Every structure is written in C-alpha cells, then in structure tokens.
C-alpha cells in the first residue's frame, strides 16, 4: 500500500531531467539526474564520486533544471535531504529531497504533470 503524501511523476529515460545543485556547505555544485518529482520533493541520483559527505538534513539549492519536461520554475528553490540510499557496489547514490520553499504556483505546475493528457 502506497503511503506517500503526494503522487509522483516518474521521468522516463528519454526525458532525461538534470538538476544542477549547490550545496549550502559551500563545496561547489553537483549534477544530479532527476528520477521523479512530486509536490513534496524530488528523487535524485548522483554519481558517488561527485559528492562528498552529503548527509540527511543537508540543504541543497537548485541552480538549474534542464530536460524535456518543463519544470524550469524550480530554479532557485531549496531542498532538504530526507534520505540517502548508499549501496556501495553501485556507482550512484539515490537521494530523496523535500522542497522547503516551494510556492503554491509551482506546486500546481507539478500537479499538472500528474494529470493525463
């Protein structure tokens, strides 16, 4: 049984959504693939070697969002890391992030992604 508060839009491989993130710790930027989006946050994948010492509760800043699906309004918003899946044999980290400053207009744009065309 699904316990999520919000429905998710899962990006297909051919949609290839990329987020450029800045870490509030000042350690520069990192590129992440966006796996899914909901009104509550983003599911991301980051190459293991591209990010050091990321911890739950860290704050990330969305500097840019690119890809085939129009969600450019996310640029400039902040995310809080809620969970990290770090399975050593894999080259990537899976990360669940929550929006911390998303306004109602952006939430409605995300909700529109979930509606059938």
Secondary structure by P-SEA (a helix, b strand, c coil): cccccbbbbbbccccccccccccccccbbbbbbbcccccccccccccccccccccccbbbbbccccccccccccccbbbbbccccccccccbbbbbbbbccccaaaaaaaaaaaccc
